[in-house]
């Protein structure tokens, strides 16, 4: 079973992890505005890649 990345529970496919950090009414489109800054570079550690292969059958 897949674990939720936001809460300590099993994933329920609620979609909360796909919400834009800057506009809670939008789905994240990976625009990068939430990490925009004057730094020369940014580092983001990738912990997992979601392929959508383990979604429950509906």
PyMOL CGO cylinders between C-alpha atoms (Angstrom):
from pymol import cmd
from pymol.cgo import CYLINDER

trace = [
    CYLINDER, 0.00, 0.00, 0.00, 1.20, 3.50, -0.82, 0.3, 1, 1, 1, 1, 1, 1,
    CYLINDER, 1.20, 3.50, -0.82, 1.86, 5.92, 2.04, 0.3, 1, 1, 1, 1, 1, 1,
    CYLINDER, 1.86, 5.92, 2.04, 0.67, 9.53, 2.07, 0.3, 1, 1, 1, 1, 1, 1,
    CYLINDER, 0.67, 9.53, 2.07, 3.54, 12.00, 1.67, 0.3, 1, 1, 1, 1, 1, 1,
    CYLINDER, 3.54, 12.00, 1.67, 1.78, 14.71, 3.72, 0.3, 1, 1, 1, 1, 1, 1,
    CYLINDER, 1.78, 14.71, 3.72, 0.30, 12.78, 6.63, 0.3, 1, 1, 1, 1, 1, 1,
    CYLINDER, 0.30, 12.78, 6.63, 1.13, 9.61, 8.54, 0.3, 1, 1, 1, 1, 1, 1,
    CYLINDER, 1.13, 9.61, 8.54, -1.45, 7.35, 6.87, 0.3, 1, 1, 1, 1, 1, 1,
    CYLINDER, -1.45, 7.35, 6.87, -2.09, 5.21, 3.82, 0.3, 1, 1, 1, 1, 1, 1,
    CYLINDER, -2.09, 5.21, 3.82, -2.66, 7.19, 0.61, 0.3, 1, 1, 1, 1, 1, 1,
    CYLINDER, -2.66, 7.19, 0.61, -6.35, 7.75, -0.12, 0.3, 1, 1, 1, 1, 1, 1,
    CYLINDER, -6.35, 7.75, -0.12, -5.74, 9.48, -3.48, 0.3, 1, 1, 1, 1, 1, 1,
    CYLINDER, -5.74, 9.48, -3.48, -7.28, 12.70, -2.11, 0.3, 1, 1, 1, 1, 1, 1,
    CYLINDER, -7.28, 12.70, -2.11, -5.06, 14.89, -4.33, 0.3, 1, 1, 1, 1, 1, 1,
    CYLINDER, -5.06, 14.89, -4.33, -3.83, 17.20, -1.54, 0.3, 1, 1, 1, 1, 1, 1,
    CYLINDER, -3.83, 17.20, -1.54, -0.22, 16.50, -2.55, 0.3, 1, 1, 1, 1, 1, 1,
    CYLINDER, -0.22, 16.50, -2.55, -0.92, 17.90, -6.04, 0.3, 1, 1, 1, 1, 1, 1,
    CYLINDER, -0.92, 17.90, -6.04, -2.18, 21.33, -4.89, 0.3, 1, 1, 1, 1, 1, 1,
    CYLINDER, -2.18, 21.33, -4.89, -0.19, 24.45, -5.83, 0.3, 1, 1, 1, 1, 1, 1,
    CYLINDER, -0.19, 24.45, -5.83, 1.65, 25.95, -2.84, 0.3, 1, 1, 1, 1, 1, 1,
    CYLINDER, 1.65, 25.95, -2.84, 0.95, 29.52, -4.03, 0.3, 1, 1, 1, 1, 1, 1,
    CYLINDER, 0.95, 29.52, -4.03, -2.68, 29.16, -5.15, 0.3, 1, 1, 1, 1, 1, 1,
    CYLINDER, -2.68, 29.16, -5.15, -4.61, 26.49, -3.24, 0.3, 1, 1, 1, 1, 1, 1,
    CYLINDER, -4.61, 26.49, -3.24, -7.33, 26.50, -5.91, 0.3, 1, 1, 1, 1, 1, 1,
    CYLINDER, -7.33, 26.50, -5.91, -4.95, 25.19, -8.61, 0.3, 1, 1, 1, 1, 1, 1,
    CYLINDER, -4.95, 25.19, -8.61, -3.27, 21.87, -9.27, 0.3, 1, 1, 1, 1, 1, 1,
    CYLINDER, -3.27, 21.87, -9.27, 0.54, 22.09, -9.31, 0.3, 1, 1, 1, 1, 1, 1,
    CYLINDER, 0.54, 22.09, -9.31, 1.90, 22.40, -12.84, 0.3, 1, 1, 1, 1, 1, 1,
    CYLINDER, 1.90, 22.40, -12.84, 5.59, 22.42, -11.81, 0.3, 1, 1, 1, 1, 1, 1,
    CYLINDER, 5.59, 22.42, -11.81, 6.05, 26.07, -12.84, 0.3, 1, 1, 1, 1, 1, 1,
    CYLINDER, 6.05, 26.07, -12.84, 8.72, 26.56, -10.15, 0.3, 1, 1, 1, 1, 1, 1,
    CYLINDER, 8.72, 26.56, -10.15, 7.41, 29.92, -8.90, 0.3, 1, 1, 1, 1, 1, 1,
    CYLINDER, 7.41, 29.92, -8.90, 7.21, 28.54, -5.34, 0.3, 1, 1, 1, 1, 1, 1,
    CYLINDER, 7.21, 28.54, -5.34, 10.99, 28.00, -5.36, 0.3, 1, 1, 1, 1, 1, 1,
    CYLINDER, 10.99, 28.00, -5.36, 11.91, 31.15, -7.30, 0.3, 1, 1, 1, 1, 1, 1,
    CYLINDER, 11.91, 31.15, -7.30, 14.61, 33.20, -5.56, 0.3, 1, 1, 1, 1, 1, 1,
    CYLINDER, 14.61, 33.20, -5.56, 17.83, 35.16, -6.06, 0.3, 1, 1, 1, 1, 1, 1,
    CYLINDER, 17.83, 35.16, -6.06, 20.03, 32.17, -5.20, 0.3, 1, 1, 1, 1, 1, 1,
    CYLINDER, 20.03, 32.17, -5.20, 22.51, 31.00, -7.82, 0.3, 1, 1, 1, 1, 1, 1,
    CYLINDER, 22.51, 31.00, -7.82, 21.14, 27.48, -7.59, 0.3, 1, 1, 1, 1, 1, 1,
    CYLINDER, 21.14, 27.48, -7.59, 18.60, 25.40, -5.69, 0.3, 1, 1, 1, 1, 1, 1,
    CYLINDER, 18.60, 25.40, -5.69, 18.71, 21.79, -4.66, 0.3, 1, 1, 1, 1, 1, 1,
    CYLINDER, 18.71, 21.79, -4.66, 15.61, 19.65, -4.38, 0.3, 1, 1, 1, 1, 1, 1,
    CYLINDER, 15.61, 19.65, -4.38, 16.00, 16.14, -3.04, 0.3, 1, 1, 1, 1, 1, 1,
    CYLINDER, 16.00, 16.14, -3.04, 13.79, 13.67, -4.91, 0.3, 1, 1, 1, 1, 1, 1,
    CYLINDER, 13.79, 13.67, -4.91, 12.58, 11.02, -2.51, 0.3, 1, 1, 1, 1, 1, 1,
    CYLINDER, 12.58, 11.02, -2.51, 10.18, 9.13, -4.77, 0.3, 1, 1, 1, 1, 1, 1,
    CYLINDER, 10.18, 9.13, -4.77, 8.78, 9.13, -8.29, 0.3, 1, 1, 1, 1, 1, 1,
    CYLINDER, 8.78, 9.13, -8.29, 5.02, 8.66, -8.63, 0.3, 1, 1, 1, 1, 1, 1,
    CYLINDER, 5.02, 8.66, -8.63, 4.16, 6.74, -11.77, 0.3, 1, 1, 1, 1, 1, 1,
    CYLINDER, 4.16, 6.74, -11.77, 0.46, 6.28, -11.08, 0.3, 1, 1, 1, 1, 1, 1,
    CYLINDER, 0.46, 6.28, -11.08, 0.82, 2.54, -11.46, 0.3, 1, 1, 1, 1, 1, 1,
    CYLINDER, 0.82, 2.54, -11.46, -0.51, 1.67, -8.01, 0.3, 1, 1, 1, 1, 1, 1,
    CYLINDER, -0.51, 1.67, -8.01, -3.82, 3.57, -8.15, 0.3, 1, 1, 1, 1, 1, 1,
    CYLINDER, -3.82, 3.57, -8.15, -6.78, 1.54, -6.96, 0.3, 1, 1, 1, 1, 1, 1,
    CYLINDER, -6.78, 1.54, -6.96, -9.05, 0.20, -9.68, 0.3, 1, 1, 1, 1, 1, 1,
    CYLINDER, -9.05, 0.20, -9.68, -12.33, 2.08, -9.90, 0.3, 1, 1, 1, 1, 1, 1,
]
cmd.load_cgo(trace, "trace")
